[in-house]
Amino acid sequence: METVLRGLSSEACLVYLADIIMVGRTFEEHLNNLRKVFQRLQKANLKLSPKKCTIFQKEVTYLGYIISAEGVKTDPGKIKAVLDWPRPETVHDLRSFLGLCTYYRRFVKNFSTIARPLHKLTEAK
């Protein structure tokens, strides 16, 4: 999919594996971006599944993020998952927890400093 849509700016669409998020600052720009993406898909003889498509959304939840004109923010349900995570009892549990937290590091100022003591606990002695 990335190959087919290569060259379209991230202001037109975002691609991850077989998923495409088409964006636009205005309705007209969004329509124009839809047209560009559809033309590329048609030229590559690729088809979309209408059941899996939603269009003209002001906000989408995708890969644990909420994406809108205001930018990217975390899904409150995912934040709840971090807050409700059971206390890690083993190194494996701690690594799993850190993996989840690391996914959202861009939203936590000084994440590496905050998480450093926990990472040290996972190091072999």
C-alpha positions as CSV (number, residue, x, y, z in Angstrom):
1,M,0.0,0.0,0.0
2,E,2.8,2.4,0.8
3,T,4.3,1.8,-2.6
4,V,1.1,2.5,-4.4
5,L,0.5,5.8,-2.4
6,R,4.2,6.9,-2.4
7,G,4.5,10.5,-3.3
8,L,1.3,11.7,-1.8
9,S,2.0,13.9,1.1
10,S,1.1,13.1,4.7
11,E,-1.3,16.0,4.5
12,A,-3.3,13.8,2.0
13,C,-3.1,10.4,3.6
14,L,-1.4,8.3,6.3
15,V,-0.7,4.7,5.5
16,Y,0.0,1.8,7.9
17,L,0.1,-1.7,6.4
18,A,-3.2,-2.1,4.5
19,D,-4.9,0.8,6.3
20,I,-5.3,4.3,4.9
21,I,-6.4,7.4,6.7
22,M,-7.2,10.2,4.3
23,V,-7.2,13.7,5.6
24,G,-7.9,17.2,4.6
25,R,-8.2,20.6,6.3
26,T,-11.4,21.4,4.4
27,F,-14.2,19.4,2.9
28,E,-13.0,20.3,-0.6
29,E,-9.4,19.3,0.2
30,H,-10.6,16.0,1.7
31,L,-12.6,15.3,-1.5
32,N,-9.5,16.1,-3.6
33,N,-7.4,13.8,-1.5
34,L,-10.0,11.0,-1.7
35,R,-9.9,11.4,-5.5
36,K,-6.1,11.1,-5.6
37,V,-6.0,8.0,-3.4
38,F,-8.9,6.3,-5.3
39,Q,-7.1,7.0,-8.6
40,R,-3.9,5.4,-7.3
41,L,-5.7,2.4,-6.0
42,Q,-7.7,2.0,-9.2
43,K,-4.5,2.2,-11.3
44,A,-2.9,-0.5,-9.1
45,N,-6.1,-2.6,-9.5
46,L,-6.7,-2.6,-5.7
47,K,-10.1,-2.6,-4.3
48,L,-11.5,-1.3,-1.0
49,S,-14.0,-3.2,1.2
50,P,-17.0,-0.8,1.7
51,K,-17.8,-2.6,5.0
52,K,-14.4,-1.5,6.3
53,C,-14.5,2.1,5.1
54,T,-15.7,5.1,6.9
55,I,-15.4,8.5,5.2
56,F,-15.9,12.1,6.2
57,Q,-15.1,11.6,9.9
58,K,-13.9,14.6,11.9
59,E,-12.1,12.2,14.3
60,V,-10.9,8.6,14.1
61,T,-9.5,6.2,16.7
62,Y,-6.7,4.3,15.2
63,L,-3.9,2.1,16.8
64,G,-4.7,3.5,20.3
65,Y,-4.7,7.2,19.1
66,I,-7.4,9.6,18.4
67,I,-6.6,11.6,15.2
68,S,-8.4,14.8,14.4
69,A,-7.8,18.3,13.0
70,E,-6.5,19.2,16.4
71,G,-3.7,16.6,16.2
72,V,-3.1,13.3,17.8
73,K,-4.0,12.4,21.3
74,T,-4.3,9.2,23.3
75,D,-7.4,7.1,23.5
76,P,-8.8,7.5,27.0
77,G,-9.6,3.8,27.1
78,K,-5.9,3.1,26.6
79,I,-4.9,5.5,29.4
80,K,-7.4,3.6,31.6
81,A,-5.6,0.3,30.7
82,V,-2.3,1.8,31.9
83,L,-3.8,3.1,35.1
84,D,-5.6,-0.2,35.8
85,W,-2.6,-2.4,34.9
86,P,-1.9,-4.8,37.8
87,R,1.2,-4.3,39.8
88,P,4.0,-6.2,38.1
89,E,5.3,-9.1,40.1
90,T,7.9,-10.5,37.7
91,V,10.5,-9.0,35.3
92,H,8.3,-10.3,32.5
93,D,5.3,-8.4,33.9
94,L,7.4,-5.3,34.3
95,R,8.6,-5.5,30.7
96,S,5.1,-5.9,29.5
97,F,4.0,-2.8,31.4
98,L,7.0,-0.8,30.2
99,G,6.1,-1.8,26.6
100,L,2.6,-0.5,27.0
101,C,3.9,2.7,28.5
102,T,6.6,3.2,25.9
103,Y,3.9,3.2,23.2
104,Y,2.6,6.5,24.6
105,R,6.0,8.0,25.5
106,R,5.5,10.9,23.1
107,F,2.7,12.2,25.4
108,V,4.7,12.0,28.6
109,K,7.3,14.7,29.3
110,N,10.6,13.3,30.5
111,F,9.4,9.7,29.9
112,S,12.8,8.2,29.8
113,T,13.8,9.8,33.1
114,I,10.6,8.7,34.8
115,A,10.9,5.1,33.4
116,R,14.6,4.7,34.0
117,P,14.3,3.2,37.5
118,L,11.8,0.6,36.2
119,H,14.1,-0.2,33.2
120,K,17.0,-0.8,35.6
121,L,14.9,-3.4,37.5
122,T,14.7,-5.4,34.2
123,E,18.4,-5.6,33.7
124,A,20.2,-8.9,34.4
125,K,22.4,-8.8,37.4
